[in-house]
Amino acid sequence: MKLEEAINLLKRHQEWRLGGEGEMIYPKELTQAIDIVINEFTEIKKEMTAKEKSEHLIRQMTVDFNIDYQQSVLCALICCDEVLDHLQLHDIVMIDYWDRVKLELEKL
């Protein structure tokens, strides 16, 4: 099964699952399609820049929490501030990493 076929199969399954017409997808085919899409996405994620990853995560939060993109960015910035405050309070070495994360978020 190719990626496009896997995506189409998953779309058909989602439509069926949400009350659409047609037959349920055979579990073995569904498993194969899920594996193909996961593998493809994993490869794509490996090649993403830090900015692309942060944008993807924020867009995912937007869908998952049903909030708008700018609100998601604001939430992520607030989380970074909380993490930075905690790290500085306890003098933990990861401060540079979280400073970079915050800078990338501020660019969005």
C-alpha positions as CSV (number, residue, x, y, z in Angstrom):
1,M,0.0,0.0,0.0
2,K,1.3,3.4,-0.9
3,L,1.0,6.5,1.3
4,E,-1.8,8.1,-0.8
5,E,-3.8,4.9,-0.6
6,A,-3.2,4.7,3.2
7,I,-4.4,8.2,3.7
8,N,-7.5,7.6,1.6
9,L,-8.3,4.5,3.5
10,L,-7.9,6.3,6.8
11,K,-10.2,9.1,5.5
12,R,-12.8,6.5,4.5
13,H,-12.6,4.8,7.9
14,Q,-12.9,8.2,9.7
15,E,-16.0,9.0,7.7
16,W,-17.5,5.5,8.5
17,R,-16.6,5.9,12.1
18,L,-18.5,9.3,12.3
19,G,-21.6,7.7,10.9
20,G,-21.0,7.7,7.2
21,E,-22.1,5.0,4.8
22,G,-20.2,2.0,3.7
23,E,-18.5,-0.9,5.3
24,M,-16.0,-0.9,8.2
25,I,-12.4,-1.2,7.0
26,Y,-10.9,-4.6,7.6
27,P,-8.7,-4.3,10.7
28,K,-5.6,-5.7,9.0
29,E,-5.8,-3.0,6.2
30,L,-6.5,-0.3,8.8
31,T,-3.4,-1.4,10.8
32,Q,-1.3,-1.3,7.7
33,A,-2.5,2.1,6.7
34,I,-1.8,3.5,10.2
35,D,1.7,2.0,10.2
36,I,2.4,3.6,6.8
37,V,1.2,7.0,7.8
38,I,3.1,6.9,11.1
39,N,6.3,5.8,9.4
40,E,6.0,8.6,6.9
41,F,5.2,11.2,9.5
42,T,8.1,10.0,11.6
43,E,10.5,10.5,8.7
44,I,9.1,13.9,7.9
45,K,9.5,15.0,11.6
46,K,13.1,13.9,11.6
47,E,13.8,16.4,8.8
48,M,11.9,19.3,10.3
49,T,13.7,22.3,11.7
50,A,13.1,23.4,15.3
51,K,10.8,26.2,14.0
52,E,8.8,23.7,11.8
53,K,8.4,21.4,14.8
54,S,7.2,24.2,17.1
55,E,4.7,25.4,14.5
56,H,3.5,21.8,14.1
57,L,3.1,21.3,17.8
58,I,1.2,24.6,18.1
59,R,-1.1,23.8,15.3
60,Q,-1.7,20.4,16.9
61,M,-2.6,22.1,20.2
62,T,-4.9,24.4,18.3
63,V,-6.8,21.4,16.9
64,D,-6.7,19.3,20.1
65,F,-7.9,22.1,22.4
66,N,-10.1,23.9,19.9
67,I,-8.3,27.3,20.4
68,D,-7.0,29.7,17.8
69,Y,-3.3,29.7,16.7
70,Q,-2.3,32.9,18.4
71,Q,-3.8,31.7,21.7
72,S,-1.8,28.5,21.3
73,V,1.4,30.5,20.8
74,L,0.6,32.6,23.9
75,C,-0.1,29.4,25.9
76,A,3.3,28.0,24.8
77,L,5.1,31.2,25.7
78,I,3.5,31.2,29.2
79,C,4.6,27.5,29.6
80,C,8.2,28.5,28.6
81,D,8.2,31.3,31.2
82,E,7.0,28.9,33.9
83,V,9.7,26.3,33.0
84,L,12.4,29.0,32.8
85,D,11.3,30.4,36.2
86,H,11.5,26.9,37.8
87,L,14.9,26.2,36.2
88,Q,16.4,29.5,37.3
89,L,15.0,29.1,40.8
90,H,16.7,25.7,41.1
91,D,19.8,26.6,39.1
92,I,19.2,23.9,36.5
93,V,21.5,23.7,33.5
94,M,18.7,23.4,30.8
95,I,18.0,27.1,30.8
96,D,19.7,27.7,27.5
97,Y,17.5,25.2,25.8
98,W,14.3,26.7,27.0
99,D,15.6,30.2,26.2
100,R,16.0,29.0,22.6
101,V,12.5,27.4,22.6
102,K,11.1,30.7,23.8
103,L,12.9,32.7,21.1
104,E,11.6,30.4,18.4
105,L,8.0,30.8,19.8
106,E,8.4,34.6,19.8
107,K,9.2,34.5,16.1
108,L,5.9,32.8,15.2
